[in-house]
Amino acid sequence: MISRKLAPSLLIAALALGGCAALVDRKATAREDAAATLYPPTGQFVTVNGTRIHADVQGAGPDLVLIHGASGSSRDFTFDLTRRLKSTYRVIAFDRPGMGWSDSAPNTDTSPLGQADLLIAAATQLGATHPIVLGHSYGGAVAMAWALRAKPTALVIVSGATMPFPGDLGLWYKVTSSTLGGHTIIPLITAFAPQSRIDASVNAVFAPQSPPAGYADYIGTGLTLMRDALRVNGRQVNSLKPYVIEMSKIYPDLTLPVELVHGRADTTVPLKIHAEPLSKLLPNATLTILDGAGHMPHHTHPDAIIAAINRAAKRAKQR
């Protein structure tokens, strides 16, 4: 959830510090080591074709998989939503490949379909063969890919980036996904990104609401700022558009129950570009629009998200 607003100031810093690679590396390594100590894995690891996938598993009941968005980790869900759900569901919150504590899979981690393949295999190892799958933001694309690859019981797409969008995503992702940016700008971000800018980025993602108390401390923005995670995130987001263009052509074939939940005030993943057209493509979708809600309704409107999950489970059972 680190804002592209950091890009201009860090581009300037890259020029100023271009000759100080050793200093930057030491500072970045120290911040990464501190983040790893402060925010250790909360769950267990599953190995799929040599790739370790981190999964936080809690509760009992029907299997429910949670897939986080860009620049995030499973901590986005274990902060609060998992606690609300674990008395009803067996909740499996994954770190997507290359994010949080999951390994990167260089040949597949830029593709929502490739990520879905890894998470499906990990879920199968955990005994979840036909779960309800919830995806938030970028994770919505991975959840849609899961449905195209396997047979989940139902989908819940929250603020999902699932449809082709106009234009590109701007300088930030172009820089962080590039080889040059990966070797110059990203180490500077890891080493020197000020906490005030990080906090401002988190606040911007929640707008027009505010993050709940303790959220920024719990999710571990230091994990997001690790060099490898920044590089993977940049590649994943910058390459998303061609995948959703192709995936959207197959969406009408999905007949499983789908609950779409989207904030009307979401400017990160706009309702009119994503959830509304998606609801018209899917033959068995229900769209819930949350007036005044931004991009993080699983935190700002958790009851609406839980209601959507329960509806998805009920509709699947009725089938």
GISUL-V503245 format. One record per pair of residues at least 12 apart in sequence whose C-alpha atoms are under 10 Angstrom apart, sorted by the first residue. I is the first residue (numbers start at 1). J is the second residue. Records with the same first field share a line. If there is no record, write none. Layout:
I: J ; J
This chain:
1: 69 ; 70 ; 71 ; 72 ; 198 ; 199 ; 201 ; 202 ; 203 ; 204 ; 205 ; 206 ; 221 ; 224 ; 225
2: 70 ; 71 ; 72 ; 193 ; 197 ; 198 ; 199 ; 200 ; 201 ; 202 ; 203 ; 204 ; 205 ; 221 ; 224 ; 225 ; 230
3: 71 ; 172 ; 197 ; 198 ; 199 ; 200 ; 201 ; 202 ; 203 ; 204 ; 205
4: 169 ; 170 ; 171 ; 172 ; 173 ; 175 ; 176 ; 201
5: 171 ; 172 ; 197 ; 198 ; 200 ; 201 ; 204
6: 172 ; 189 ; 193 ; 194 ; 197 ; 198 ; 200 ; 201
7: 171 ; 172 ; 173 ; 175 ; 176 ; 185 ; 186 ; 189
8: 171 ; 172
9: 189 ; 193
10: 184 ; 185 ; 186 ; 188 ; 189 ; 192 ; 193
11: 172 ; 175 ; 181 ; 184 ; 185 ; 186 ; 188 ; 189
12: 185
13: 184 ; 185 ; 188 ; 189 ; 192
14: 181 ; 184 ; 185 ; 186 ; 187 ; 188 ; 189
15: 184 ; 185
17: 184 ; 188
18: 184 ; 185 ; 188
21: 183 ; 184 ; 187 ; 188
23: 188 ; 191
24: 184 ; 187 ; 188 ; 189 ; 190 ; 191 ; 192
25: 187 ; 188 ; 190 ; 191
26: 187 ; 191
27: 187 ; 188 ; 190 ; 191 ; 192
28: 186 ; 187 ; 188 ; 189 ; 190 ; 191 ; 192 ; 193 ; 225 ; 226 ; 227
29: 187 ; 190 ; 191 ; 226 ; 227
30: 190 ; 191
31: 190 ; 191 ; 192 ; 222 ; 223 ; 225 ; 226
32: 190 ; 191 ; 222 ; 223 ; 224 ; 225 ; 226 ; 227
33: 222 ; 223 ; 226
34: 222 ; 223
35: 220 ; 221 ; 222 ; 223 ; 224 ; 225 ; 226
36: 100 ; 101 ; 220 ; 222 ; 223 ; 226
38: 217 ; 218 ; 220 ; 222 ; 223
39: 75 ; 100 ; 101 ; 217 ; 218 ; 219 ; 220 ; 221 ; 222 ; 223
40: 100 ; 101 ; 220 ; 223
41: 54 ; 55 ; 56 ; 74 ; 75 ; 95 ; 100 ; 101 ; 102
42: 54 ; 55 ; 56 ; 57 ; 74 ; 75 ; 78 ; 101
43: 55 ; 56 ; 57 ; 58 ; 74 ; 92 ; 93 ; 94 ; 101
44: 56 ; 57 ; 94 ; 101
45: 94 ; 101 ; 102 ; 122
46: 102 ; 119 ; 121 ; 122 ; 123 ; 125 ; 126
47: 102 ; 103 ; 118 ; 121 ; 122 ; 125
48: 117 ; 118 ; 119 ; 120 ; 121 ; 122 ; 125
49: 105 ; 118 ; 121
50: 103 ; 105
51: 97 ; 98 ; 102 ; 103 ; 104 ; 105 ; 118 ; 122
52: 97 ; 98 ; 101 ; 102 ; 103 ; 104 ; 105 ; 118 ; 122
53: 94 ; 95 ; 96 ; 97 ; 98 ; 99 ; 100 ; 101 ; 102 ; 103 ; 104 ; 118 ; 119 ; 121 ; 122 ; 123
54: 73 ; 74 ; 92 ; 93 ; 94 ; 95 ; 96 ; 97 ; 99 ; 100 ; 101 ; 102 ; 103 ; 119 ; 122
55: 74 ; 91 ; 92 ; 93 ; 94 ; 95 ; 96 ; 101 ; 102 ; 119 ; 122 ; 123 ; 126
56: 74 ; 75 ; 77 ; 78 ; 82 ; 91 ; 92 ; 93 ; 94 ; 95
57: 78 ; 82 ; 86 ; 90 ; 91 ; 92 ; 93 ; 94 ; 126
58: 78 ; 82 ; 83 ; 85 ; 86 ; 87 ; 89 ; 90 ; 91 ; 92 ; 93
59: 82 ; 83 ; 85 ; 86 ; 87 ; 88 ; 89 ; 90 ; 91 ; 92
60: 85 ; 86 ; 87 ; 88 ; 89 ; 90 ; 91
61: 85 ; 86 ; 87 ; 88 ; 89 ; 90 ; 91
62: 86 ; 88 ; 89 ; 90 ; 91 ; 128 ; 130 ; 131 ; 132 ; 153 ; 313
63: 88 ; 89 ; 90 ; 91 ; 92 ; 123 ; 126 ; 127 ; 128 ; 129 ; 130 ; 131 ; 132 ; 133 ; 152 ; 153
64: 82 ; 85 ; 86 ; 88 ; 89 ; 90 ; 91 ; 92 ; 93 ; 128 ; 130 ; 131 ; 132 ; 133 ; 134 ; 152 ; 153 ; 154 ; 155 ; 156 ; 309 ; 313
65: 89 ; 90 ; 91 ; 92 ; 93 ; 94 ; 119 ; 120 ; 123 ; 128 ; 130 ; 131 ; 132 ; 133 ; 134 ; 135 ; 143 ; 152 ; 155 ; 156
66: 78 ; 81 ; 82 ; 91 ; 92 ; 93 ; 94 ; 95 ; 96 ; 131 ; 132 ; 133 ; 134 ; 135 ; 136 ; 139 ; 140 ; 143 ; 156
67: 92 ; 93 ; 94 ; 95 ; 96 ; 116 ; 119 ; 133 ; 134 ; 135 ; 136 ; 137 ; 138 ; 139 ; 140 ; 141 ; 142 ; 143 ; 157
68: 93 ; 94 ; 95 ; 96 ; 99 ; 134 ; 135 ; 136 ; 137 ; 138 ; 139 ; 140 ; 142 ; 143 ; 158
69: 95 ; 96 ; 99 ; 135 ; 136 ; 137 ; 138 ; 139 ; 140 ; 141 ; 142 ; 158 ; 159 ; 160 ; 161 ; 233 ; 237
70: 96 ; 99 ; 136 ; 137 ; 138 ; 139 ; 224 ; 230 ; 232 ; 233 ; 234 ; 236 ; 237
71: 99 ; 100 ; 138 ; 221 ; 223 ; 224 ; 225 ; 229 ; 230 ; 232 ; 233 ; 234 ; 236 ; 237
72: 95 ; 96 ; 99 ; 100 ; 138 ; 139 ; 219 ; 220 ; 221 ; 223 ; 224 ; 229 ; 233
73: 93 ; 94 ; 95 ; 96 ; 97 ; 98 ; 99 ; 100 ; 101 ; 102 ; 219 ; 220 ; 221 ; 223 ; 224
74: 92 ; 93 ; 94 ; 95 ; 96 ; 99 ; 100 ; 101 ; 219
75: 93 ; 94 ; 95 ; 100 ; 215 ; 218 ; 219 ; 220
76: 93 ; 95 ; 136 ; 215 ; 216 ; 218 ; 219 ; 220 ; 296 ; 298 ; 299
77: 91 ; 92 ; 93 ; 94 ; 136 ; 219 ; 298 ; 299
78: 91 ; 92 ; 93 ; 218 ; 219
79: 212 ; 214 ; 215 ; 216 ; 218 ; 219 ; 299
80: 212 ; 215 ; 298 ; 299 ; 302
81: 298 ; 299 ; 302 ; 303 ; 305 ; 306
84: 302 ; 303 ; 306
85: 306 ; 309 ; 310
88: 310
89: 132 ; 309 ; 310
90: 128 ; 131
91: 131 ; 132
92: 123 ; 126 ; 128 ; 131 ; 133
93: 134
94: 119 ; 122 ; 123
95: 119
96: 109 ; 112 ; 115 ; 116 ; 118 ; 119 ; 139 ; 142
97: 109 ; 110 ; 114 ; 115 ; 116 ; 118 ; 119 ; 229 ; 232 ; 233
98: 110 ; 115 ; 228 ; 229 ; 230 ; 231 ; 232 ; 233 ; 236
99: 223 ; 224 ; 226 ; 228 ; 229 ; 230 ; 231 ; 232 ; 233
100: 219 ; 220 ; 222 ; 223 ; 224 ; 226 ; 229
101: 223 ; 229
102: 229
103: 228 ; 229
104: 228 ; 229 ; 232
105: 118 ; 232
106: 232
108: 236
109: 232 ; 233 ; 235 ; 236
110: 232 ; 233 ; 234 ; 235 ; 236 ; 237 ; 238 ; 239 ; 240 ; 243
111: 141 ; 142 ; 145 ; 235 ; 236 ; 237 ; 239 ; 240 ; 242 ; 243 ; 244
112: 138 ; 139 ; 140 ; 141 ; 142 ; 143 ; 144 ; 145 ; 146 ; 236 ; 237 ; 239 ; 240 ; 243 ; 244 ; 247
113: 141 ; 142 ; 143 ; 144 ; 145 ; 146 ; 147 ; 148 ; 149 ; 243 ; 244 ; 247
114: 142 ; 145 ; 146 ; 149
115: 139 ; 141 ; 142 ; 143 ; 145 ; 146
116: 139 ; 141 ; 142 ; 143 ; 144 ; 145 ; 146 ; 147 ; 148 ; 149 ; 150
117: 142 ; 145 ; 146 ; 149 ; 150
118: 146
119: 142 ; 143 ; 146
120: 146 ; 147 ; 149 ; 150 ; 151 ; 152
128: 152
129: 150 ; 151 ; 152 ; 153
130: 150 ; 151 ; 152 ; 153 ; 154
131: 151 ; 152 ; 153 ; 154 ; 155 ; 313
132: 151 ; 152 ; 153 ; 154 ; 155 ; 156 ; 257 ; 258 ; 309 ; 310 ; 312 ; 313 ; 316
133: 146 ; 147 ; 152 ; 153 ; 154 ; 155 ; 156 ; 157 ; 258 ; 309 ; 312
134: 154 ; 155 ; 156 ; 157 ; 158 ; 160 ; 258 ; 259 ; 260 ; 305 ; 308 ; 309
135: 155 ; 156 ; 157 ; 158 ; 159 ; 160 ; 161
136: 156 ; 157 ; 158 ; 159 ; 160 ; 161 ; 261 ; 262 ; 295 ; 296 ; 297 ; 298
137: 157 ; 158 ; 159 ; 160 ; 161 ; 162 ; 262 ; 268 ; 269 ; 295 ; 296
138: 158 ; 159 ; 160 ; 161 ; 162 ; 236 ; 237 ; 240 ; 269
139: 157 ; 158 ; 159 ; 160 ; 161 ; 162
140: 155 ; 156 ; 157 ; 158 ; 159 ; 160 ; 161 ; 162 ; 163 ; 260
141: 157 ; 160 ; 161 ; 162 ; 163 ; 240 ; 243 ; 244 ; 247 ; 248
142: 157 ; 160 ; 161 ; 162 ; 244
143: 155 ; 156 ; 157 ; 160 ; 162
144: 156 ; 157 ; 160 ; 161 ; 162 ; 244 ; 247 ; 248 ; 251 ; 254 ; 258
145: 162 ; 243 ; 244 ; 247 ; 248 ; 251
147: 251 ; 254 ; 255 ; 256
148: 247 ; 250 ; 251 ; 253 ; 254
151: 254 ; 256
152: 256 ; 257 ; 316
153: 256 ; 257 ; 258 ; 312 ; 313 ; 315 ; 316 ; 317 ; 319
154: 255 ; 256 ; 257 ; 258 ; 259 ; 309 ; 311 ; 312 ; 313 ; 314 ; 315 ; 316 ; 317
155: 256 ; 257 ; 258 ; 259 ; 260 ; 285 ; 308 ; 309 ; 312 ; 313 ; 316
156: 257 ; 258 ; 259 ; 260 ; 261 ; 285 ; 286 ; 305 ; 306 ; 308 ; 309 ; 310 ; 311 ; 312 ; 313
157: 258 ; 259 ; 260 ; 261 ; 262 ; 275 ; 287 ; 305 ; 308 ; 309
158: 259 ; 260 ; 261 ; 262 ; 263 ; 275 ; 288 ; 295 ; 296 ; 297 ; 298 ; 305 ; 308
159: 260 ; 261 ; 262 ; 263 ; 264 ; 266 ; 268 ; 269 ; 270 ; 271 ; 274 ; 275 ; 289 ; 294 ; 295 ; 296 ; 297 ; 298
160: 260 ; 261 ; 262 ; 269 ; 270 ; 271 ; 274 ; 275 ; 278 ; 295
161: 240 ; 241 ; 244 ; 268 ; 269 ; 270 ; 271 ; 273 ; 274 ; 275
162: 240 ; 241 ; 243 ; 244 ; 245 ; 247 ; 248 ; 251 ; 269 ; 273 ; 274 ; 275 ; 277 ; 278
163: 240 ; 241 ; 242 ; 243 ; 244 ; 245 ; 246 ; 247 ; 248 ; 249 ; 251 ; 269 ; 273 ; 274 ; 275 ; 276 ; 277 ; 278
164: 240 ; 241 ; 242 ; 243 ; 244 ; 245 ; 246 ; 247 ; 248 ; 273 ; 274 ; 277
165: 240 ; 241 ; 242 ; 244 ; 245 ; 269 ; 270 ; 273 ; 274
166: 241 ; 273
167: 241
168: 238 ; 239 ; 241
169: 237 ; 238 ; 239 ; 240 ; 241
170: 238
172: 234 ; 238
173: 230 ; 231 ; 233 ; 234 ; 235 ; 236 ; 237 ; 238 ; 239
174: 234 ; 235 ; 237 ; 238 ; 239
175: 231 ; 234 ; 235 ; 238
176: 189 ; 230 ; 231 ; 232 ; 233 ; 234 ; 235 ; 237 ; 238
177: 230 ; 231 ; 232 ; 233 ; 234 ; 235 ; 236 ; 237 ; 238 ; 239
178: 231 ; 234 ; 235 ; 238
179: 231
181: 231 ; 234
182: 227 ; 228 ; 230 ; 231 ; 232 ; 234 ; 235
183: 227 ; 231
185: 227
186: 225 ; 226 ; 227 ; 228 ; 229 ; 230 ; 231 ; 234
187: 225 ; 226 ; 227 ; 228 ; 230 ; 231
188: 227
189: 225 ; 226 ; 227 ; 230
190: 222 ; 223 ; 224 ; 225 ; 226 ; 227 ; 228 ; 230
191: 225 ; 226 ; 227
193: 225
195: 221 ; 222
198: 216 ; 221 ; 222 ; 225
199: 211 ; 216 ; 217 ; 221
202: 215 ; 216 ; 221
203: 216
204: 267 ; 268 ; 294 ; 295
205: 266 ; 267 ; 268 ; 294 ; 295 ; 296
206: 266 ; 267 ; 268 ; 293 ; 294 ; 295 ; 296 ; 297 ; 299 ; 300
207: 265 ; 266 ; 267 ; 268 ; 292 ; 293 ; 294 ; 295 ; 296
208: 265 ; 266 ; 267 ; 292 ; 293 ; 294 ; 295 ; 296
209: 265 ; 292 ; 293 ; 294 ; 295 ; 296 ; 297 ; 299 ; 300
210: 294 ; 296 ; 299 ; 300
211: 296 ; 299 ; 300
212: 299 ; 300
215: 299
248: 278 ; 281 ; 282
249: 281
250: 281 ; 282
251: 278 ; 281 ; 282 ; 283
252: 278 ; 279 ; 280 ; 281 ; 282 ; 283 ; 284
253: 281 ; 282 ; 283
254: 281 ; 282 ; 283 ; 284 ; 285
255: 282 ; 283 ; 284 ; 285
256: 282 ; 283 ; 284 ; 285 ; 312 ; 315 ; 316 ; 319
257: 282 ; 283 ; 284 ; 285 ; 286 ; 311 ; 312 ; 313 ; 314 ; 315 ; 316 ; 317 ; 319
258: 279 ; 282 ; 283 ; 284 ; 285 ; 286 ; 287 ; 308 ; 309 ; 311 ; 312 ; 313 ; 315 ; 316
259: 279 ; 284 ; 285 ; 286 ; 287 ; 288 ; 305 ; 307 ; 308 ; 309 ; 310 ; 311 ; 312 ; 313 ; 315
260: 275 ; 276 ; 278 ; 279 ; 285 ; 286 ; 287 ; 288 ; 289 ; 305 ; 308 ; 309 ; 312
261: 275 ; 286 ; 287 ; 288 ; 289 ; 290 ; 297 ; 298 ; 304 ; 305 ; 308
262: 274 ; 275 ; 276 ; 287 ; 288 ; 289 ; 290 ; 291 ; 293 ; 294 ; 295 ; 296 ; 297 ; 305
263: 275 ; 288 ; 289 ; 290 ; 291 ; 292 ; 293 ; 294 ; 295 ; 296 ; 297 ; 301
264: 288 ; 289 ; 290 ; 291 ; 292 ; 293 ; 294 ; 295
265: 289 ; 290 ; 291 ; 292 ; 293 ; 294 ; 295
266: 290 ; 291 ; 292 ; 293 ; 294 ; 295 ; 296 ; 297
267: 294 ; 295
268: 294 ; 295 ; 296
269: 294 ; 295
270: 294 ; 295
271: 289 ; 294 ; 295
275: 287 ; 288 ; 289
276: 288 ; 289
284: 315
285: 312
286: 308 ; 311 ; 312
287: 308
288: 304 ; 305 ; 308
289: 304
290: 304
